Amino acid sequence: MITVRRAAEPDIEAMSEVLTRSITELCALDHHNDPAVIAAWTANKTPEGVRLMLESADAELFVAEHDGVVAAVGCVMNGSEIGLNYVHPAHRFQGFSKALLAAMEQAMREAGVTEARLKATQTAHAFYLANGWQHAGDLYTGRWIDAWPMRKVL
């Protein structure tokens, strides 16, 4: 059974591992296995970086877990933007990202948000389309990776 909950300090190490491994191992379509891009993308995914995210007033972090093991990490930024949704490679295609996304969308609804936004990587683009998200602009080239601006009416 998948459980989604708010992240807490004891989750920091596991969250760091999920974020780093997900980016490194699952996002080759975006980083093209370029060590400089991977290093830049994961620079703030260290335990110290995750702690700063967890302590930020602008970020609400979530974890999806199974049997007490953190399998996916998500974040709502500024109340209405999905900032993170990463799954550990060992748990890919098992429903963790989908459960995490649904919980983050529900948290935004409960906070009164009527439209959510995100920037989808090439790796995650089809996932978000399949979960009711729509394009909110053209693909843009970022500093390290390209992304699709997307939106969803909640």
Protein Blocks (a to p, Z undefined) as FASTA:
>chain_A
ZZdddddfklmmmmmmmmmmmmmmmmmmmnnopaklmmmmmmmmcfklmmmmmmpmkbcc
ddddeehiafbdcddeehiacfbdcddfklgonlmmmmmmmmmmmmmmmnopabdcdddd
fklmmmmmmnopacebdcdddfkbccddddddZZ
